[in-house]
Amino acid sequence: QVQLVESGGGLVQAGGSLRLSCAADRSLFNEDTMAWYRQVPGKQRELLARIGSSGSTNYADSVKGRFTISSNNAKNTVNLQMNSLKPEDTAVYYCLYRTWDQYDYWGQGTQVTVSS
């Protein structure tokens, strides 16, 4: 079992920035990954960015160049820096911890609202 605690959501104007954090009670190792997703009502959860224990990252095209995923030195906290936010970024954002053997653990979600 991996416990995740998310923080950092809120209300921001278009063009602004927010930083989300996800603290895990386990550090990334081997093939574990952590990722950020978002979901709007009526739509599937969308993968935004993923980071591995080596620090390798990948991003969805919709956020590439605007969002940055990073981890702390202990590899137990993952951040999502979101810049140049748009109203269409409004969603509930979720953190995911995926173990090397494909067990998924989700955070509780944090609301991000971008006003126009």
N, C-alpha and C positions, 0 to 999 in steps of 0.2 A: 504494500500500500504506500502510495506517495501522496502526501498532503501538499496542496498548493494554495497560496494566499495571494490574490491579486490586489493591486491598488493603482490609483492614479487616474481613473476615469473622471469625467466631468463634462462641463459645458464650455465650449470655446467658440470664438467667432471664426468664420472662414478665413483661411490664410494663417491661422494661429498654429500653435504647437501644444502637444501633450506628451507626457512620458508615462508609459504604463510599466509596472513592475510585477513580477511573479516570483514569489519566494517558495522554494521547494524544501522539503525536509530530507532531501537526498541530492547529492551532487552528480552531475553528468559524468558518466564514465563509459568506456567501451563504445558501443553503438547506440547508447541512449541519445535521444534528441529532445529538445523542447521547442515549442512552436507557439505562435499566436494565430488565432482564428477570429473571425467575426461572423455575426449572424444578425440578419434583419428578419422581422416577422414574415413568414411565408416563403422564406428562401433557405436553401441549404447553407450549412456552415462553410465559410470560405477560408481556405488556408492563406495566410498573409506572408509569413516568414518563419523560417526554421533555422535552428542552430544546433550543431553537434558538439560533442565533447572536445573535438579538435579545434573548435572555433569556426568551422566551415559554416557558411550561411547560404540560404537561397530565399528568393522573394517571388511573390506573385507579380505579374506585370502591372497590376492595378496600383501597386504601392512602391514599385521599384523607383529609387531616386528620391522618394519622399520619406519612407520609413526605414529605420535602421534597427536591427536586432543585435543585442549584445549580451554578454554574460559577465558576471563578476569573476574575480580570480578564483574564488572557491567553487565556481560553476554550480552554484545552487540558487542563483537569482538571475533571471533573464529579464531584460528591459526591452521595451519597444519605444523608440523615439519616433514620434510622428510629427512631421513638419508639413507645412503647406496644406493644412487640412481643408477638406471640401465638405459641403453638406452631405454628399453621398457617402462619406466615411462614417456617418452616423449609424451606430450599431451597438450591439452588446459584444464586447471583446472577451475572448476566452484564451486562457493559457492551457497548453497541453504538455504533459510529460509522457513520452513514449519510451518504454524500456527496450533493451536490446532484443527481448523476446516478444516484442509487440503487445505488451500490455499498455493500455492508455489510461491516463489519469487526467481529469479535467479540473480546472479551477471553477470558482463559482460564477465568474463572469463579472464584468464591470462595464457600465454604460458610458459610451462616448457620444456626445451630441454636439454637432457642428452647426451653428446657426449661420444663415446667409446674410 
